[in-house]
Amino acid sequence: MRATTRLLPLLTRCSLRGLAAGLGLAGWGVLVGGMVLVGVGGASPAARAQTAVAVDGRAQDTPRLIERYQQARYRALARRHLQRHGRLLVYPPERLPLPTDSLRPAPSPSADAPPSFPLHDVRRVRRLERAWFRARFADTHWSFLGDAGTHTWPDTTRTLTLRARLQAVFGPPTQTTADRPLKKPPRRTTQFEYWFVVNDSIPVQVTDPRGPKGRGLIVAAARPYRARLRALRDTLLAPLRNARRAPYADYFYDERRERWYRTGFDGQALFLEQIPATRVVPGQRAAPKPSPSAPPSPPAANIP
């Protein structure tokens, strides 16, 4: 009994290199199996409990016995390969075909199905029509859709890029941060809002979820269309997928940093720059940033 109880700790302290040289790689599985059966099966209950804790590795940081032999086997196989071939082959990285710009799991085949919501007419509410929109849909109960959980193109694309494509397809937004009365400090302000009237009777709002640092858009519609809100969003935003980005500029207030920013697209690159609060004037939207490639305007003629 004492001999079998002491067998496992004794063999654990043995040199792995000596065992590999004496027994060879082929006999390791037999040796490990015999050690576990003899050490655990023939020991007393107290010894088996102590051995189980040691083998399980939860009471100590050292690798388990089987893992130590596996590591030694991998090293021996690597040395054998180097002796025969002289070097290890290195393969170049391969690009994975991803349907989105994210490394999240690929969407299901139904996620890219053609939109199924019929749109007969889409009217963008202009800046000066906000009072009319609020009065007409004052009693509307809204349903909201953010990240749909399928990781499709509208969910994974940066909000800055979506804003530039909204500018190209629908024009300027209905409302921005500068169009609302500004408090000090502002609270829960959105960067932009697009208001639509779909099919002459359905109110729809498209806003940013977290300003220029987020991804995707938040789409809201009247509550009776809650079950079809996903199809309505995909159909309404479908033209954005192939649209080119148009220059724009917006103001954005970061509540966590308590800083004002000017963000947008200048025709070549997206930008996000910090600005002083004095530059944000209620009622005055941010002016688009001139494109770096645009030629300088000629000097004005001197008129006497």
C-alpha positions as CSV (number, residue, x, y, z in Angstrom):
1,M,0.0,0.0,0.0
2,R,2.8,2.4,0.9
3,A,4.6,1.6,-2.4
4,T,1.6,2.4,-4.5
5,T,0.8,5.5,-2.6
6,R,4.3,6.9,-3.1
7,L,4.5,5.9,-6.7
8,L,2.8,8.9,-8.2
9,P,4.7,11.7,-6.3
10,L,7.9,9.9,-7.1
11,L,7.3,9.6,-10.8
12,T,6.0,13.2,-10.9
13,R,9.4,14.4,-9.8
14,C,11.2,12.3,-12.4
15,S,12.9,14.0,-15.3
16,L,10.8,14.1,-18.4
17,R,13.8,14.0,-20.6
18,G,15.0,10.9,-19.0
19,L,11.7,9.2,-19.4
20,A,11.5,10.2,-23.0
21,A,14.9,8.8,-23.7
22,G,14.4,5.5,-21.8
23,L,10.8,4.7,-22.9
24,G,10.3,6.5,-26.1
25,L,7.4,8.5,-27.3
26,A,5.2,5.5,-28.0
27,G,5.1,4.3,-24.4
28,W,4.0,7.5,-22.8
29,G,0.3,6.8,-22.9
30,V,0.7,3.4,-21.3
31,L,3.0,4.9,-18.6
32,V,0.6,7.7,-17.7
33,G,-2.5,5.4,-17.7
34,G,-0.7,2.9,-15.5
35,M,0.4,5.6,-13.1
36,V,-3.1,7.0,-12.7
37,L,-4.7,3.6,-12.2
38,V,-2.1,2.4,-9.7
39,G,-1.7,5.6,-7.8
40,V,-5.5,6.3,-7.5
41,G,-7.0,2.9,-7.5
42,G,-4.7,1.3,-4.9
43,A,-4.5,4.2,-2.4
44,S,-6.6,4.9,0.6
45,P,-9.6,7.3,0.3
46,A,-7.6,10.2,1.9
47,A,-4.7,9.6,-0.5
48,R,-7.1,9.4,-3.5
49,A,-8.7,12.7,-2.5
50,Q,-5.3,14.3,-2.2
51,T,-4.2,12.8,-5.5
52,A,-7.4,14.0,-7.3
53,V,-6.7,17.5,-6.1
54,A,-3.2,17.4,-7.3
55,V,-4.1,16.0,-10.7
56,D,-7.0,18.4,-11.1
57,G,-4.6,21.3,-10.6
58,R,-7.0,23.5,-8.7
59,A,-4.9,23.6,-5.5
60,Q,-1.6,24.3,-7.3
61,D,-0.4,26.4,-10.2
62,T,1.9,23.7,-11.7
63,P,0.5,21.9,-14.8
64,R,-1.1,18.6,-14.5
65,L,1.0,15.5,-15.0
66,I,-0.6,14.6,-18.3
67,E,-0.2,18.2,-19.6
68,R,3.5,18.1,-18.7
69,Y,4.0,14.9,-20.7
70,Q,2.0,16.4,-23.6
71,Q,4.2,19.5,-23.6
72,A,7.4,17.3,-23.6
73,R,6.0,15.2,-26.4
74,Y,5.3,18.3,-28.5
75,R,8.9,19.6,-27.9
76,A,10.3,16.2,-28.9
77,L,8.2,16.1,-32.1
78,A,9.4,19.7,-32.9
79,R,13.0,18.7,-32.5
80,R,12.5,15.6,-34.7
81,H,11.0,17.8,-37.4
82,L,13.8,20.2,-37.2
83,Q,16.4,17.4,-37.5
84,R,14.7,16.0,-40.6
85,H,13.6,19.1,-42.4
86,G,15.8,21.8,-40.9
87,R,13.1,24.4,-40.5
88,L,9.4,25.0,-39.7
89,L,7.2,26.1,-42.6
90,V,5.7,29.6,-42.3
91,Y,2.5,30.2,-44.2
92,P,1.3,33.8,-45.1
93,P,-1.9,35.0,-43.5
94,E,-5.2,34.4,-45.3
95,R,-8.1,36.8,-45.5
96,L,-11.3,35.5,-44.2
97,P,-14.4,36.3,-46.3
98,L,-16.5,38.5,-44.0
99,P,-19.9,39.9,-45.0
100,T,-19.4,42.9,-42.7
101,D,-16.5,45.0,-41.3
102,S,-16.7,43.2,-38.0
103,L,-15.1,40.0,-36.6
104,R,-18.4,39.0,-35.0
105,P,-20.1,35.8,-36.1
106,A,-21.4,35.9,-39.6
107,P,-25.1,36.6,-40.0
108,S,-27.6,33.9,-40.9
109,P,-28.7,33.6,-44.6
110,S,-32.0,35.2,-43.7
111,A,-30.2,38.4,-42.4
112,D,-29.3,39.5,-46.0
113,A,-32.7,38.7,-47.5
114,P,-34.3,41.4,-49.6
115,P,-36.4,44.0,-47.7
116,S,-40.0,43.0,-47.5
117,F,-41.6,46.3,-46.4
118,P,-43.4,48.1,-49.3
119,L,-42.4,51.8,-49.6
120,H,-44.5,53.9,-51.9
121,D,-43.4,57.3,-50.8
122,V,-40.7,58.6,-48.4
123,R,-40.8,62.2,-47.5
124,R,-38.0,63.8,-45.4
125,V,-39.2,66.4,-43.0
126,R,-37.3,69.6,-43.5
127,R,-35.9,71.8,-40.7
128,L,-38.7,74.3,-40.9
129,E,-41.3,71.6,-40.9
130,R,-40.6,70.3,-37.4
131,A,-43.5,72.0,-35.8
132,W,-45.9,70.5,-38.4
133,F,-44.5,67.0,-37.8
134,R,-44.8,67.4,-34.0
135,A,-48.4,68.6,-34.3
136,R,-49.5,65.9,-36.7
137,F,-48.0,63.0,-34.8
138,A,-48.3,64.4,-31.3
139,D,-50.2,61.4,-30.0
140,T,-47.9,58.8,-31.6
141,H,-46.5,56.0,-29.3
142,W,-43.1,55.1,-30.6
143,S,-41.3,51.8,-30.9
144,F,-37.5,51.8,-31.2
145,L,-35.0,49.5,-32.9
146,G,-31.3,49.7,-32.3
147,D,-28.8,46.9,-32.8
148,A,-30.9,44.1,-34.3
149,G,-28.5,41.4,-33.0
150,T,-27.9,40.0,-36.5
151,H,-24.7,42.0,-37.1
152,T,-25.8,43.1,-40.6
153,W,-24.4,46.1,-42.5
154,P,-26.6,48.8,-40.8
155,D,-25.6,47.4,-37.4
156,T,-21.8,47.2,-37.8
157,T,-21.1,50.3,-40.0
158,R,-19.7,53.3,-38.2
159,T,-22.3,56.0,-37.5
160,L,-20.0,58.6,-39.1
161,T,-20.1,56.8,-42.4
162,L,-23.9,56.3,-42.2
163,R,-24.3,60.0,-41.5
164,A,-22.4,60.9,-44.7
165,R,-24.5,58.5,-46.8
166,L,-27.7,59.8,-45.3
167,Q,-26.5,63.3,-46.3
168,A,-26.0,62.0,-49.9
169,V,-29.4,60.2,-50.2
170,F,-31.7,62.4,-48.1
171,G,-29.9,65.7,-47.7
172,P,-29.3,67.5,-44.4
173,P,-30.9,66.2,-41.2
174,T,-34.2,67.5,-39.8
175,Q,-32.6,68.4,-36.4
176,T,-29.1,68.6,-34.9
177,T,-27.7,69.5,-31.5
178,A,-27.5,73.1,-32.5
179,D,-31.2,73.3,-33.4
180,R,-32.3,72.7,-29.8
181,P,-32.1,75.0,-26.8
182,L,-28.7,74.3,-25.2
183,K,-28.4,73.8,-21.5
184,K,-25.1,74.0,-19.6
185,P,-24.2,71.2,-19.6
186,P,-26.4,69.6,-22.3
187,R,-27.9,66.3,-21.3
188,R,-28.8,63.4,-23.6
189,T,-28.3,65.2,-26.8
190,T,-28.2,63.4,-30.1
191,Q,-25.9,64.4,-32.9
192,F,-28.5,64.3,-35.6
193,E,-32.1,63.3,-36.3
194,Y,-33.9,62.5,-39.6
195,W,-37.6,62.6,-39.6
196,F,-39.7,60.9,-42.3
197,V,-43.3,60.4,-43.3
198,V,-43.5,57.0,-45.0
199,N,-46.4,56.1,-47.3
200,D,-48.2,59.3,-46.4
201,S,-49.0,58.2,-42.8
202,I,-46.2,56.4,-41.0
203,P,-43.9,58.6,-38.9
204,V,-40.3,57.4,-38.8
205,Q,-37.2,58.8,-37.0
206,V,-33.6,57.9,-37.6
207,T,-31.0,59.0,-35.0
208,D,-27.5,58.2,-33.9
209,P,-27.1,55.8,-30.9
210,R,-23.9,57.2,-29.3
211,G,-22.7,60.1,-31.4
212,P,-19.7,59.8,-33.8
213,K,-18.0,57.1,-31.8
214,G,-20.8,54.5,-32.2
215,R,-22.0,52.1,-34.8
216,G,-25.3,51.7,-36.5
217,L,-28.5,53.8,-36.2
218,I,-31.6,53.9,-34.0
219,V,-34.9,53.8,-36.0
220,A,-38.2,54.6,-34.4
221,A,-41.7,54.2,-35.9
222,A,-45.3,54.2,-34.7
223,R,-46.1,51.4,-32.3
224,P,-48.5,49.6,-34.7
225,Y,-45.5,48.8,-37.0
226,R,-43.4,47.4,-34.2
227,A,-43.5,43.8,-35.6
228,R,-42.4,45.1,-39.0
229,L,-39.9,47.7,-37.8
230,R,-36.9,45.6,-38.8
231,A,-38.2,45.3,-42.4
232,L,-39.1,49.0,-42.5
233,R,-35.6,49.9,-41.4
234,D,-33.9,47.7,-43.9
235,T,-36.0,49.0,-46.8
236,L,-35.6,52.6,-45.8
237,L,-31.8,52.4,-45.4
238,A,-31.2,50.1,-48.4
239,P,-30.1,53.0,-50.7
240,L,-27.3,53.9,-48.3
241,R,-25.4,50.7,-49.0
242,N,-24.3,51.8,-52.5
243,A,-24.4,55.5,-51.9
244,R,-21.4,57.7,-51.9
245,R,-20.5,59.8,-48.9
246,A,-21.3,63.5,-49.0
247,P,-19.6,66.2,-47.0
248,Y,-21.2,67.3,-43.8
249,A,-20.4,68.7,-40.3
250,D,-22.2,68.4,-36.9
251,Y,-21.7,69.4,-33.3
252,F,-21.5,66.8,-30.6
253,Y,-21.3,67.0,-26.8
254,D,-19.5,64.2,-24.9
255,E,-21.2,64.0,-21.5
256,R,-18.5,61.8,-20.0
257,R,-15.6,64.1,-21.0
258,E,-17.8,67.3,-20.8
259,R,-16.3,68.5,-24.1
260,W,-17.7,69.8,-27.4
261,Y,-16.6,68.3,-30.7
262,R,-17.1,69.1,-34.3
263,T,-17.4,66.0,-36.5
264,G,-18.1,65.1,-40.1
265,F,-16.7,64.3,-43.5
266,D,-14.7,66.7,-45.5
267,G,-15.0,64.9,-48.8
268,Q,-11.9,62.8,-48.3
269,A,-11.7,61.7,-44.6
270,L,-13.8,61.6,-41.5
271,F,-12.8,64.0,-38.7
272,L,-13.5,64.5,-35.1
273,E,-12.0,67.6,-33.4
274,Q,-12.5,69.2,-30.1
275,I,-13.7,72.8,-30.1
276,P,-14.5,75.4,-27.4
277,A,-18.0,75.7,-26.1
278,T,-18.2,79.3,-27.3
279,R,-18.2,78.2,-31.0
280,V,-21.5,76.4,-30.5
281,V,-24.3,78.9,-31.0
282,P,-28.0,77.8,-30.7
283,G,-29.7,77.8,-34.0
284,Q,-26.5,77.8,-36.1
285,R,-25.4,74.5,-37.5
286,A,-21.8,73.5,-38.0
287,A,-20.3,74.6,-41.3
288,P,-18.9,71.8,-43.5
289,K,-15.1,71.6,-43.4
290,P,-13.5,72.5,-46.7
291,S,-12.0,69.6,-48.6
292,P,-8.1,69.4,-48.5
293,S,-8.1,68.8,-52.3
294,A,-10.4,71.8,-53.1
295,P,-8.5,74.6,-54.9
296,P,-8.3,77.9,-53.0
297,S,-10.8,80.5,-53.9
298,P,-9.5,83.4,-56.0
299,P,-9.0,86.7,-54.1
300,A,-11.8,89.3,-54.3
301,A,-11.2,92.1,-56.8
302,N,-10.4,95.5,-55.3
303,I,-13.4,97.8,-56.0
304,P,-12.7,101.4,-55.4
